[in-house]
Amino acid sequence: MGDFPDSAVALGFNDDKIVDRGQTRFRGNPNCNTGPYEGNEFLVWNKSELLAGDATIDTDFNPPAEDNSDFPIIPAKSRSSTSTLFHGLGVR
């Protein structure tokens, strides 16, 4: 078995990035109903390459840290021009 991200749709974006996030749990059996929480993970795409339909798109994968806080980190949807991608802390 392995690690699986569990995420409601939580896309964030700014001028040059699109980000998705997941809360990762280790799935130790085929039913995927057990396993410890491992943390938040992020997948970051180059926005201009993605929108242009490039054959190869630069991505960054940031695997979860072992934080065990169980609070989701949500990427923001920037409403004004910025190259900084902000995130907020969600509540469960």
Backbone as JSON Lines, residues from 0, in Angstrom:
{"i":0,"aa":"M","n":[0.85,-1.18,0.0],"ca":[0.0,0.0,0.0],"c":[0.89,1.23,0.0]}
{"i":1,"aa":"G","n":[0.33,2.38,0.28],"ca":[1.15,3.58,0.23],"c":[0.45,4.78,0.81]}
{"i":2,"aa":"D","n":[0.91,5.97,0.41],"ca":[0.35,7.23,0.88],"c":[-0.65,7.75,-0.15]}
{"i":3,"aa":"F","n":[-1.76,8.31,0.34],"ca":[-2.78,8.84,-0.56],"c":[-3.26,10.19,-0.07]}
{"i":4,"aa":"P","n":[-3.25,11.21,-0.94],"ca":[-3.8,12.51,-0.54],"c":[-5.32,12.48,-0.58]}
{"i":5,"aa":"D","n":[-5.93,13.12,0.39],"ca":[-7.37,13.22,0.48],"c":[-7.69,14.71,0.45]}
{"i":6,"aa":"S","n":[-8.44,15.15,-0.55],"ca":[-8.63,16.58,-0.68],"c":[-9.97,16.91,-1.31]}
{"i":7,"aa":"A","n":[-10.69,17.81,-0.68],"ca":[-11.76,18.48,-1.4],"c":[-11.05,19.41,-2.37]}
{"i":8,"aa":"V","n":[-11.73,19.84,-3.4],"ca":[-11.05,20.71,-4.37],"c":[-10.59,21.98,-3.66]}
{"i":9,"aa":"A","n":[-9.3,22.2,-3.69],"ca":[-8.71,23.34,-3.0],"c":[-7.62,23.92,-3.89]}
{"i":10,"aa":"L","n":[-8.02,24.46,-5.03],"ca":[-7.05,25.07,-5.93],"c":[-6.79,26.5,-5.52]}
{"i":11,"aa":"G","n":[-5.53,26.89,-5.58],"ca":[-5.14,28.28,-5.37],"c":[-4.37,28.73,-6.59]}
{"i":12,"aa":"F","n":[-4.31,30.03,-6.78],"ca":[-3.58,30.54,-7.94],"c":[-3.15,31.98,-7.71]}
{"i":13,"aa":"N","n":[-2.14,32.39,-8.48],"ca":[-1.7,33.78,-8.55],"c":[-1.27,34.03,-9.98]}
{"i":14,"aa":"D","n":[-0.4,35.01,-10.21],"ca":[-0.01,35.36,-11.57],"c":[0.72,34.25,-12.32]}
{"i":15,"aa":"D","n":[1.52,33.45,-11.6],"ca":[2.36,32.48,-12.32],"c":[2.28,31.04,-11.82]}
{"i":16,"aa":"K","n":[1.41,30.75,-10.85],"ca":[1.31,29.41,-10.3],"c":[-0.15,28.99,-10.12]}
{"i":17,"aa":"I","n":[-0.39,27.67,-10.24],"ca":[-1.65,27.05,-9.84],"c":[-1.27,25.93,-8.88]}
{"i":18,"aa":"V","n":[-1.95,25.86,-7.73],"ca":[-1.59,24.92,-6.68],"c":[-2.8,24.09,-6.27]}
{"i":19,"aa":"D","n":[-2.58,22.79,-6.09],"ca":[-3.58,21.91,-5.48],"c":[-2.97,21.36,-4.21]}
{"i":20,"aa":"R","n":[-3.8,20.97,-3.27],"ca":[-3.3,20.47,-2.0],"c":[-4.05,19.22,-1.61]}
{"i":21,"aa":"G","n":[-3.45,18.46,-0.74],"ca":[-4.1,17.28,-0.2],"c":[-3.6,17.04,1.2]}
{"i":22,"aa":"Q","n":[-4.42,16.38,2.0],"ca":[-3.98,15.93,3.31],"c":[-3.7,14.45,3.18]}
{"i":23,"aa":"T","n":[-2.47,14.06,3.44],"ca":[-2.04,12.71,3.15],"c":[-2.13,11.82,4.38]}
{"i":24,"aa":"R","n":[-2.65,10.63,4.14],"ca":[-2.7,9.59,5.16],"c":[-2.04,8.35,4.6]}
{"i":25,"aa":"F","n":[-1.41,7.6,5.47],"ca":[-0.84,6.33,5.06],"c":[-1.95,5.3,5.08]}
{"i":26,"aa":"R","n":[-2.13,4.63,3.97],"ca":[-3.17,3.61,3.87],"c":[-2.52,2.24,4.0]}
{"i":27,"aa":"G","n":[-2.79,1.58,5.1],"ca":[-2.12,0.33,5.38],"c":[-2.89,-0.91,4.97]}
{"i":28,"aa":"N","n":[-4.11,-0.75,4.43],"ca":[-4.84,-1.93,3.99],"c":[-5.63,-1.6,2.73]}
{"i":29,"aa":"P","n":[-6.12,-2.6,2.03],"ca":[-6.82,-2.35,0.76],"c":[-8.1,-1.54,0.89]}
{"i":30,"aa":"N","n":[-8.71,-1.49,2.07],"ca":[-9.95,-0.74,2.24],"c":[-9.72,0.75,2.46]}
{"i":31,"aa":"C","n":[-8.47,1.15,2.66],"ca":[-8.09,2.56,2.84],"c":[-8.83,3.24,3.98]}
{"i":32,"aa":"N","n":[-9.16,2.49,5.03],"ca":[-9.91,3.1,6.12],"c":[-9.1,3.22,7.41]}
{"i":33,"aa":"T","n":[-7.8,2.96,7.32],"ca":[-6.96,3.12,8.49],"c":[-5.67,3.8,8.08]}
{"i":34,"aa":"G","n":[-4.92,4.23,9.03],"ca":[-3.62,4.81,8.74],"c":[-3.45,6.16,9.38]}
{"i":35,"aa":"P","n":[-2.23,6.46,9.8],"ca":[-1.98,7.74,10.46],"c":[-1.96,8.91,9.47]}
{"i":36,"aa":"Y","n":[-2.32,10.06,9.99],"ca":[-2.24,11.3,9.23],"c":[-0.77,11.68,9.08]}
{"i":37,"aa":"E","n":[-0.35,12.07,7.87],"ca":[1.05,12.4,7.64],"c":[1.29,13.88,7.39]}
{"i":38,"aa":"G","n":[0.29,14.63,6.98],"ca":[0.48,16.06,6.77],"c":[-0.07,16.55,5.44]}
{"i":39,"aa":"N","n":[0.14,17.82,5.16],"ca":[-0.32,18.46,3.93],"c":[0.71,18.27,2.82]}
{"i":40,"aa":"E","n":[0.24,18.11,1.59],"ca":[1.14,18.08,0.45],"c":[0.6,19.0,-0.62]}
{"i":41,"aa":"F","n":[1.5,19.5,-1.47],"ca":[1.13,20.48,-2.48],"c":[1.7,20.07,-3.83]}
{"i":42,"aa":"L","n":[0.94,20.35,-4.88],"ca":[1.39,20.18,-6.25],"c":[1.26,21.54,-6.91]}
{"i":43,"aa":"V","n":[2.38,22.05,-7.43],"ca":[2.43,23.41,-7.99],"c":[2.74,23.32,-9.48]}
{"i":44,"aa":"W","n":[1.89,23.93,-10.3],"ca":[2.08,23.96,-11.75],"c":[2.47,25.36,-12.22]}
{"i":45,"aa":"N","n":[3.27,25.42,-13.28],"ca":[3.57,26.68,-13.94],"c":[2.31,27.09,-14.71]}
{"i":46,"aa":"K","n":[1.71,28.21,-14.34],"ca":[0.41,28.61,-14.87],"c":[0.45,28.89,-16.37]}
{"i":47,"aa":"S","n":[1.45,29.61,-16.84],"ca":[1.48,29.96,-18.27],"c":[1.65,28.71,-19.15]}
{"i":48,"aa":"E","n":[2.48,27.77,-18.7],"ca":[2.65,26.53,-19.47],"c":[1.37,25.7,-19.47]}
{"i":49,"aa":"L","n":[0.69,25.65,-18.34],"ca":[-0.55,24.89,-18.23],"c":[-1.63,25.47,-19.13]}
{"i":50,"aa":"L","n":[-1.8,26.79,-19.09],"ca":[-2.84,27.44,-19.9],"c":[-2.53,27.39,-21.39]}
{"i":51,"aa":"A","n":[-1.24,27.34,-21.73],"ca":[-0.85,27.27,-23.14],"c":[-0.96,25.85,-23.7]}
{"i":52,"aa":"G","n":[-1.17,24.88,-22.82],"ca":[-1.26,23.5,-23.27],"c":[0.08,22.91,-23.67]}
{"i":53,"aa":"D","n":[1.16,23.39,-23.05],"ca":[2.49,22.88,-23.37],"c":[2.57,21.37,-23.18]}
{"i":54,"aa":"A","n":[3.4,20.73,-23.97],"ca":[3.57,19.28,-23.87],"c":[4.23,18.89,-22.55]}
{"i":55,"aa":"T","n":[5.11,19.73,-22.05],"ca":[5.72,19.49,-20.74],"c":[5.45,20.72,-19.87]}
{"i":56,"aa":"I","n":[5.02,20.46,-18.65],"ca":[4.67,21.54,-17.73],"c":[5.53,21.39,-16.48]}
{"i":57,"aa":"D","n":[6.22,22.49,-16.12],"ca":[7.04,22.47,-14.91],"c":[6.14,22.31,-13.69]}
{"i":58,"aa":"T","n":[6.46,21.34,-12.85],"ca":[5.7,21.12,-11.62],"c":[6.66,20.96,-10.45]}
{"i":59,"aa":"D","n":[6.17,21.28,-9.29],"ca":[6.88,21.01,-8.03],"c":[5.95,20.19,-7.16]}
{"i":60,"aa":"F","n":[6.46,19.11,-6.63],"ca":[5.7,18.29,-5.7],"c":[6.33,18.44,-4.33]}
{"i":61,"aa":"N","n":[5.54,18.83,-3.37],"ca":[6.04,19.01,-2.0],"c":[5.35,18.0,-1.11]}
{"i":62,"aa":"P","n":[6.03,16.88,-0.79],"ca":[5.4,15.85,0.03],"c":[5.16,16.34,1.45]}
{"i":63,"aa":"P","n":[4.27,15.65,2.17],"ca":[3.9,16.13,3.5],"c":[5.02,16.0,4.51]}
{"i":64,"aa":"A","n":[5.04,16.98,5.37],"ca":[5.91,16.89,6.56],"c":[5.11,16.15,7.62]}
{"i":65,"aa":"E","n":[5.77,15.56,8.55],"ca":[5.05,14.86,9.62],"c":[4.65,15.88,10.68]}
{"i":66,"aa":"D","n":[3.52,16.55,10.47],"ca":[3.11,17.57,11.44],"c":[2.01,17.09,12.38]}
{"i":67,"aa":"N","n":[1.22,16.11,11.99],"ca":[0.16,15.53,12.81],"c":[-0.82,16.54,13.39]}
{"i":68,"aa":"S","n":[-0.87,17.76,12.86],"ca":[-1.79,18.77,13.39],"c":[-3.21,18.58,12.87]}
{"i":69,"aa":"D","n":[-3.36,17.91,11.74],"ca":[-4.66,17.63,11.12],"c":[-5.4,18.9,10.67]}
{"i":70,"aa":"F","n":[-4.71,20.04,10.6],"ca":[-5.32,21.26,10.08],"c":[-4.95,21.4,8.61]}
{"i":71,"aa":"P","n":[-5.93,21.59,7.73],"ca":[-5.6,21.77,6.31],"c":[-4.98,23.13,6.04]}
{"i":72,"aa":"I","n":[-4.0,23.15,5.16],"ca":[-3.41,24.4,4.69],"c":[-3.98,24.65,3.31]}
{"i":73,"aa":"I","n":[-4.7,25.75,3.14],"ca":[-5.46,26.03,1.93],"c":[-4.75,27.09,1.1]}
{"i":74,"aa":"P","n":[-4.43,26.81,-0.19],"ca":[-3.85,27.84,-1.05],"c":[-4.9,28.91,-1.39]}
{"i":75,"aa":"A","n":[-4.46,30.16,-1.42],"ca":[-5.36,31.29,-1.68],"c":[-5.57,31.51,-3.18]}
{"i":76,"aa":"K","n":[-6.69,32.13,-3.49],"ca":[-6.99,32.57,-4.85],"c":[-6.72,34.07,-4.9]}
{"i":77,"aa":"S","n":[-5.59,34.45,-5.46],"ca":[-5.2,35.86,-5.48],"c":[-6.13,36.65,-6.4]}
{"i":78,"aa":"R","n":[-6.64,37.75,-5.9],"ca":[-7.58,38.6,-6.65],"c":[-6.89,39.8,-7.28]}
{"i":79,"aa":"S","n":[-5.62,40.01,-6.94],"ca":[-4.87,41.09,-7.55],"c":[-3.51,40.55,-7.98]}
{"i":80,"aa":"S","n":[-2.79,41.32,-8.76],"ca":[-1.53,40.87,-9.33],"c":[-0.46,40.66,-8.25]}
{"i":81,"aa":"T","n":[0.06,39.44,-8.17],"ca":[1.14,39.12,-7.24],"c":[1.82,37.83,-7.68]}
{"i":82,"aa":"S","n":[3.12,37.71,-7.42],"ca":[3.81,36.45,-7.68],"c":[3.96,35.64,-6.39]}
{"i":83,"aa":"T","n":[3.46,36.2,-5.27],"ca":[3.48,35.48,-4.0],"c":[2.19,34.67,-3.89]}
{"i":84,"aa":"L","n":[2.33,33.4,-3.57],"ca":[1.14,32.56,-3.39],"c":[0.92,32.37,-1.9]}
{"i":85,"aa":"F","n":[-0.17,32.93,-1.4],"ca":[-0.47,32.86,0.02],"c":[-1.26,31.59,0.33]}
{"i":86,"aa":"H","n":[-1.16,31.14,1.57],"ca":[-1.91,30.0,2.07],"c":[-2.53,30.39,3.4]}
{"i":87,"aa":"G","n":[-3.65,29.75,3.72],"ca":[-4.29,29.99,5.01],"c":[-4.48,28.67,5.73]}
{"i":88,"aa":"L","n":[-4.67,28.74,7.02],"ca":[-4.89,27.55,7.84],"c":[-6.38,27.32,8.0]}
{"i":89,"aa":"G","n":[-6.85,26.15,7.59],"ca":[-8.26,25.8,7.72],"c":[-8.52,25.18,9.08]}
{"i":90,"aa":"V","n":[-9.8,25.01,9.38],"ca":[-10.21,24.42,10.66],"c":[-11.06,23.2,10.36]}
{"i":91,"aa":"R","n":[-10.86,22.16,11.1],"ca":[-11.68,20.94,10.97],"c":[-12.69,20.89,12.06]}
